[in-house]
Amino acid sequence: MNQETPAKLKPVGTKNANTRHGIASYRANGISDQQEAFCQALIMRGLNIKEAALAAGYAPSTAEAQIYRTLQLPTVGARIEQLTRKLLGSHAPLAVSTLVNVMQDPEANAMARVRATEVLLDRAGFKPIERYEDISRPGSLDVDALKTRAQELIEELRRREAQANVIDVTPIAQEPCESASAEERSDTSSA
């Protein structure tokens, strides 16, 4: 039973129990069994990177280099993210229960109770209403006050322009003098 390696993915690792004759078997998600074992050990078992590599069967002498290459693979990164979400999701009911307990505990600090309530409401989609001025309704803006303020700003701008001592320092392009160019021509012709 010879398994083909996907064209773009090459197995990372050495021959071990997860490979047959150096050809890694690949899962539907595009990672090898050894890469899957590494991801599981890293996320679900909580091992550090080196421990997870060794637990997945990577050779101790080359584990760091192999894992560095493995972690660069988009499929492995996606699997690590997927397992992380799964792990966090498995703790969500406990987290909600803890927030509810804090919120309902009469002996808990008042600020902790309020914060637990805010977090629960926020996660449930009950965000506080942000206040803003509704400018779409007629009469919501004082048009006369806006016109007066705009006129004041225009007048202030004109006063500042009049008071400014502005000197134009734009260079004026000089036209070449024809007599100088005639002299230059005679100097070069006599040489």
C-alpha positions, 0 to 999 in steps of 0.5 A, a space after each residue: 500500500 504505497 501512499 502518495 505525498 501531496 505535490 506541495 507538501 513534503 513530510 517533515 520528520 524522520 522515519 518512525 512509527 507514523 511513516 512507512 518507508 519514509 513516506 508520510 501519510 497525510 490526513 484530509 486537512 493536509 498534514 502528516 500524522 506526525 504533524 498532527 501528533 505534534 499539534 495535539 501534544 502542543 495544544 491539547 496536552 500543553 507541552 512546550 514546543 520541544 517536548 511536543 516534537 519529541 512526543 510526536 516522534 521527531 528525532 531529538 538531534 534534529 527536532 528543533 530544525 524540523 519543528 521550525 520548518 513544520 511551524 512555517 507550514 500554513 496547514 500546521 498553523 491552521 491546525 494549531 489555530 483549530 485545536 486552540 479554538 476547540 480547547 478554548 471552546 471546551 472551557 467556555 461553559 466553565 468560564 460563563 459559570 464562573 462569571 455567573 457565580 461572581 455576579 451572583 455572589 453577595 460577598 464578592 467585591 461590588 466592582 467584580 460583580 459589576 464587571 462580571 455582569 458587563 462581560 456576560 452582557 457583552 458576550 451575549 451581544 448586549 453592548 451599551 448604546 453609544 450616544 450620538 447626535 441625530 443630524 438627520 432630523 429637521 431642527 436637530 442642528 441650529 443652522 443660524 449658529 453654524 452660519 454665524 460660526 462659519 462667518 467668524 472663522 472666515 473673518 479670522 482667516 482674512 485678518 490673519 492673512 492681512 497681518 502676516 508679513 509674507 515675502 515672496 521668495 520664489 526665484 525668478 528665472 533669468 534669461 541668458 544674456 546674448 552678449 555673454 553667449 557671443 563672447 563665449 562663442 568667440 573664446 571657443 572658436 579661437 582655441 
